[in-house]
Amino acid sequence: MEKIQDTIVAVMQELRDKTRCPSEGNPEIWLKNTLTKKERRHIKFKYFKKGIIGVDVDSSSWLYNFNLKKEHLIERLRQKTDKIKDIYFRLGEINK
């Protein structure tokens, strides 16, 4: 049977590891680090399911712009992690 002290030490170590690399498992941060500051103002991260990132875009012109850059964005995101399969952009409301 494992000692409580060993369990507490293991849990504390895991928490320390998570705080050192908070962006390691966060697709929203991967996306925001990939986009420019100007581009980030026009999107809202919605979901990450089965390797697909869902993003709302505030206008049709920006939706078109992001769709043109989609393959390049996916390529850049895959440099950070191999979990990304696709990005879905859709027109939606962005609350700033």
GILINKA-V955460 format. One record per residue. N is the residue number from 1. RES is the residue in one small letter. OMEGA is omega as a letter, one per 40 degrees, with the letter a starting at -180 (none if undefined). NEAR is the number of other C-alpha atoms within 8 Angstrom. D_FIRST is the distance of its C-alpha to the first C-alpha in Angstrom with 2 decimals. Layout:
BEGIN
N_RES_OMEGA_NEAR_D_FIRST ; N_RES_OMEGA_NEAR_D_FIRST
END
This chain:
BEGIN
1_m_a_2_0.00 ; 2_e_i_5_3.79 ; 3_k_i_6_6.50 ; 4_i_a_6_9.29 ; 5_q_i_6_11.73 ; 6_d_i_8_10.57 ; 7_t_i_9_10.76 ; 8_i_i_8_14.09 ; 9_v_i_8_15.41 ; 10_a_i_8_14.89 ; 11_v_i_8_16.61 ; 12_m_i_8_19.33 ; 13_q_i_8_20.02 ; 14_e_i_8_20.46 ; 15_l_i_8_22.82 ; 16_r_i_8_24.75 ; 17_d_i_8_25.23 ; 18_k_a_8_26.59 ; 19_t_i_7_29.03 ; 20_r_a_6_30.39 ; 21_c_a_7_31.48 ; 22_p_a_8_32.14 ; 23_s_a_8_34.71 ; 24_e_a_5_32.66 ; 25_g_a_5_31.69 ; 26_n_a_8_34.58 ; 27_p_i_9_37.57 ; 28_e_i_7_39.75 ; 29_i_i_8_39.54 ; 30_w_a_11_40.18 ; 31_l_a_9_43.29 ; 32_k_i_9_44.54 ; 33_n_a_7_44.20 ; 34_t_a_9_46.23 ; 35_l_i_8_49.07 ; 36_t_i_8_51.76 ; 37_k_i_6_52.05 ; 38_k_i_6_55.06 ; 39_e_a_8_53.28 ; 40_r_a_10_50.24 ; 41_r_a_6_52.63 ; 42_h_a_11_53.57 ; 43_i_i_11_50.22 ; 44_k_i_9_47.31 ; 45_f_a_9_43.97 ; 46_k_a_8_43.15 ; 47_y_i_8_40.22 ; 48_f_a_9_38.22 ; 49_k_i_6_37.38 ; 50_k_i_4_36.94 ; 51_g_a_9_38.29 ; 52_i_i_12_41.30 ; 53_i_i_14_42.18 ; 54_g_a_12_44.45 ; 55_v_i_13_46.88 ; 56_d_i_14_49.68 ; 57_v_a_16_52.85 ; 58_d_i_12_55.45 ; 59_s_a_9_58.69 ; 60_s_i_8_60.11 ; 61_s_i_6_61.32 ; 62_w_i_10_57.86 ; 63_l_i_13_56.42 ; 64_y_i_8_58.95 ; 65_n_a_8_58.16 ; 66_f_i_9_54.40 ; 67_n_i_8_55.07 ; 68_l_a_7_57.28 ; 69_k_a_8_54.49 ; 70_k_a_9_51.71 ; 71_e_i_7_51.34 ; 72_h_i_7_51.43 ; 73_l_i_9_48.76 ; 74_i_i_12_46.47 ; 75_e_i_8_47.07 ; 76_r_i_9_46.23 ; 77_l_i_13_43.06 ; 78_r_i_10_41.92 ; 79_q_i_7_42.25 ; 80_k_a_7_39.46 ; 81_t_i_7_37.26 ; 82_d_a_8_37.68 ; 83_k_a_6_36.37 ; 84_i_i_11_39.90 ; 85_k_a_8_42.06 ; 86_d_i_8_44.81 ; 87_i_i_10_46.10 ; 88_y_i_8_47.93 ; 89_f_i_11_50.49 ; 90_r_i_9_52.19 ; 91_l_a_10_54.65 ; 92_g_a_8_53.04 ; 93_e_i_7_53.28 ; 94_i_i_10_51.92 ; 95_n_a_3_51.39 ; 96_k_none_2_51.83
END
